[in-house]
Amino acid sequence: MLLNCDLGESYGSWTMGLDAEVMPHIDQANIACGFHGGDPLTMHKTLQLAAEHGVSVGAHPAYPDLVGFGRRSMALSAEEIIASVQYQVAAIDGMAASSGVTLAYVKPHGALYNDMMANAETRRAIMQAVASYHRPLKLMLQATPDADLHRSEAAEFDLELLLEAFADRCYDDDGKLLSRRKPGAVHTREKMLAQVSQLQREGTLTTVSGHALPLAADTLCVHGDNIEGVQAIREIRQLVAGN
């Protein structure tokens, strides 16, 4: 199972994440494109860092919400979503090419990601945006019990999906992430490592109610915005490599 992480989200004098510490331990870097975080210099440095460590690079587009870090939903039309996503993908794709790096996939950020998973029209607009880009790219979205439906939707666009699970998040019984407003939504270190081990070993995870939820994931999202998180990524890397 691959490990992916959201990176390149620093902006101006504001620093977000420990990109240099995280990069050696992951397989895929989801790089912000400037709409929720990231700026041209940060994008360039993050791409160079990924190249140094042989890490695959993906675009991490968001709603145009720099103030809210892309965590607020916006009522954009399908046409606006398509244009917005392609604008951001083109920016990071061009910078990647200039650094000798090939952009491989797209993973929406924050509220845009959540809306994609919750709303079929938003999901279709994002699929269309990625599929109609001038060259093939994969789309990363959440692995859920509806994976077959999502693959069927993507097949209409001849689009390949990457299904991701989350290392540190608790899941509801329906396969969705437990709301952060509820207690236990974010796992402790011990629970996170246990969830990764179970997913790697059995292809299931334990929901908030204690049910075993089958989940087929291609990639695992990890977070390294503090030293403890970086250490956890190292341990997750060892778990994944040892199975």
Buried (B, 14 or more C-beta within 10 A) or exposed (E): BBBBBBBBBBBEEEEBBBBBBBBBBBBBBBBBBBBBBBBEEBBBBBBEBBBEBEBBBBBBBBBBBBEBBBBEBBEBEBEBBBBBBBBBBBBBBEBBEEBEBEBBBBBBBBBBBBBBBEEEEBBBBBBBBBBEBEEEBBBBBBBBBBBEEBEEBBEEBEBBBBBBBBBBBBBBEEBBBBEEEEEEBBBEEEBBBBBBBBBBEEEBBBBBEEEEBEBBBBBBBBBBBEEEBBBBBBBBBEBBEEE
